Amino acid sequence: MSETNPAAASEVAAPHRYTAAMAAEIEARWQDFWDAEGTYEAPNPSGDLAGDPELAAKPKKFIMDMFPYPSGAGLHVGHPLGYIATDVFARFQRMTGHNVLHTLGFDAFGLPAEQYAVQTGTHPRVSTEANIENMKAQLRALGLGHDKRRSFATIDPEYYKWTQWIFLQIFNSWYDDEADKARPISVLIAQFESGERAVPSIDGAARAWNELTATERADILSEYRLAYASDAPVNWSPGLGTVLANEEVTADGRSERGNFPVFKAKLRQWNMRITAYADRLLDDLEALDWPEAIKLQQRNWIGRSEGARVDFPIDGEAITVFTTRPDTLFGATYMV
């Protein structure tokens, strides 16, 4: 009989033992290969991003994850939880014969990035871009199949010039109730000039459009524009130096981020005339395959109210009040 020396056997390393170092080497090697070969790049039919014509001709799938906020030095455990799930879905679509564009960007504006810059004492662009680069390295280490050529950050001028362009389209549009759609503000001006549409009176006096001053015309148009400025009560946080949405204020009247005091103040704000679209927005919800709880949240956000506007005369003037209960007006003793 022969005996094996356990001590001697333990000194001989297994030739194919799977270690953390080996795993890291294998993953890095394949990630380099995927980048070099453009494995996850979705080709356009033509142009700078054109590629394999056979792949470009396949049925298309567009998959985009929710952008992370580069307001910290790196990703947290919740990021891969969602990203891996969409990556699995994207890979399944590729394996079933689709040309899949799976990409990701970075939501780099806003309070989180600003507060991180304040806390670290660095310029927002410097800290934000450094965080983005670190996040890109972490996303690469996860092995996600993103088309990196399509990635962008919202602080890129090439991106936000289009958000500014969109704002100008909204600012220079008005909602035509008769057409039930938005139209260029130039159409409204033409209607005022031609007399097709009556010019709203100023201080009770009716005048033609060409008789109004530039300021008076601007004031009238601001009552129609889909984006307009007005004085409105807001949640003002001096500590953050900005206005907060109701969802960003805790029940204790403090900011969700930073725990700063929040006060009600009347400030000049840009507004969107969403109410003009209330009926269309509500009707479109019915066509969405969303959970009913989410639809209810959207209905509450749209906030359509059904009621009546009533004029209360005072010394030759009138105060217009909206109420959802006109049947209670006979008991009204004051207005707020």
Buried (B, 14 or more C-beta within 10 A) or exposed (E): EEEEEEEEEEEEEEEEEEEEEEEEEEBEEEBEEBEEEBEBBBBEEEEEBEBEEEBBEBEEBEBBBEBBBBBBEEBEEEBBEEBEEBBEEBBEBBEEEBBBBBBBBBBBBEBBBBBBBBEBEEEBEEBBBBBBEBBBEBBBBBEBBBBBEBBBBBBEEEEBEEEEEEBEEBBBBBBBEEEEEBBEBEBBBEBBEEEEBEBEEEEEEEEEBEEBEEEBBEEBBEEBBBBBEEEEEBBBBEEBEBBBEEEBBEEEEBBBBEEBEBEEEEEEEEEEBEBBBBEEBBEEBEEEEEEEEEBEEBBEEBEEEEEEEBEEEEEEEEEEBEBEEEEEEEEEEEEE
